[in-house]
Amino acid sequence: MTIAILPLMRVSEQMLNDLKAEIGNTFLSRVDILPPIDSLPNSAYDKSREQYNADKVVDFLMENTSEASAEKLIAVMTADLFVSDMNFVFGAAQKKGRLCVVSLYRLDQRFYGKDSSYETFKMRAVKEAIHELGHCFGLDHCKSKTCVMAYSNHMGSVDEKEKTFCDECRERLRRAL
């Protein structure tokens, strides 16, 4: 199994390498970092919201990443994401599909006017990346607040969960692999 990380716009090399290591360890997979895509289509950006539509980003990736040979592809971006019925999302995925996207935008303490901690930022990014990849493997949201598959709609819920799967989700993932 190969998982590819695709940087969208500017993502630090340190973050990409940290995600590569954590994703590889979690899914026991080879992880490649692809060359970045420096811009997204204007149609994916909503000027009034100053955010990218996550569904349109995933559609763009479907059309523009077919050459990547990885079984799963996670795009990582620094811009803000939304879906139509929510103010923002940390990420989006094709359930039982190949593609997912994670936004680092709201995972950094600086978004909330606080001093930045790279370790906190990194752990949040790792949790959300593993979470979205879990959806690609067919996992649903979990009721256990500490499972990485727990639904997160605010920073407190991201911080509360672990970067690992609960026993039930781990078994579902094992069957999916």
WOSUL-V642552 format. One record per residue. PHI is phi in radians with two decimals (NA if undefined). PSI is psi in whole degrees, 0 to 359 (none if undefined). Layout:
phi | psi
PHI | PSI
PHI | PSI
This chain:
phi | psi
NA | 131
-2.11 | 134
-2.03 | 133
-1.92 | 140
-1.83 | 126
-2.00 | 109
-1.25 | 131
-1.87 | 124
1.17 | 226
-1.88 | 115
-2.20 | 136
-1.12 | 146
-1.08 | 323
-1.07 | 314
-1.09 | 316
-1.06 | 316
-1.17 | 322
-1.14 | 317
-1.10 | 318
-0.98 | 312
-1.12 | 313
-1.19 | 318
-1.14 | 317
-1.04 | 316
-1.16 | 320
-1.19 | 314
-1.74 | 4
0.84 | 50
-2.29 | 159
-1.32 | 138
-2.21 | 127
-1.95 | 146
-1.82 | 121
-1.49 | 161
-1.07 | 145
-1.23 | 154
-1.77 | 121
-1.47 | 346
-2.65 | 155
-1.96 | 160
-1.13 | 148
-1.00 | 330
-1.16 | 341
-1.48 | 347
-1.77 | 131
-1.80 | 106
-1.07 | 321
-1.15 | 329
-1.65 | 341
1.01 | 43
-2.50 | 161
-1.68 | 140
-1.35 | 116
-1.04 | 321
-1.12 | 321
-1.25 | 328
-1.14 | 315
-1.09 | 318
-1.04 | 315
-1.03 | 317
-1.12 | 322
-1.02 | 320
-1.38 | 337
-2.09 | 11
-2.24 | 21
-1.14 | 337
-1.33 | 337
-1.15 | 126
-1.50 | 0
-1.19 | 147
-1.23 | 327
-2.26 | 145
-2.34 | 127
-2.04 | 120
-1.55 | 139
-2.14 | 128
-2.38 | 159
-1.72 | 353
-1.49 | 161
-1.37 | 145
-2.12 | 153
-2.52 | 163
-2.14 | 162
-0.93 | 323
-1.78 | 13
-2.33 | 151
-1.17 | 324
-2.82 | 164
-2.41 | 151
-1.38 | 338
-3.04 | 175
-2.65 | 152
-2.57 | 156
-1.51 | 112
-1.13 | 128
1.03 | 26
-1.95 | 196
-1.75 | 333
-2.01 | 145
-2.62 | 165
-2.42 | 143
-2.20 | 135
-1.78 | 128
-1.50 | 351
-0.91 | 309
-1.65 | 3
-1.51 | 346
-1.55 | 135
-0.96 | 330
-1.07 | 331
-1.03 | 328
-1.70 | 12
1.32 | 22
-1.96 | 163
-1.10 | 141
-1.42 | 141
-2.19 | 116
-1.08 | 321
-1.08 | 316
-1.12 | 314
-1.02 | 313
-1.09 | 314
-1.13 | 323
-1.11 | 315
-1.10 | 317
-1.05 | 312
-1.04 | 315
-1.24 | 325
-1.14 | 314
-1.11 | 319
-1.00 | 309
-1.16 | 321
-1.12 | 325
-0.99 | 319
-1.08 | 320
-1.05 | 329
-1.50 | 6
1.70 | 4
-1.37 | 143
-1.64 | 177
-1.16 | 145
-1.84 | 147
-1.38 | 342
-1.29 | 119
-1.14 | 341
-1.69 | 350
-1.26 | 142
-1.05 | 339
-1.54 | 5
-1.12 | 144
-1.23 | 136
-2.21 | 119
-2.12 | 10
-2.73 | 164
-1.10 | 326
-1.02 | 320
-1.27 | 330
-1.16 | 314
-1.16 | 329
-1.25 | 327
-1.43 | 160
-1.56 | 175
-1.62 | 11
-2.06 | 163
-1.51 | 144
-1.17 | 170
-1.01 | 318
-1.14 | 314
-1.19 | 324
-1.09 | 319
-1.17 | 318
-1.09 | 319
-1.13 | 317
-1.01 | 318
-1.19 | 327
-1.26 | 330
-1.36 | none
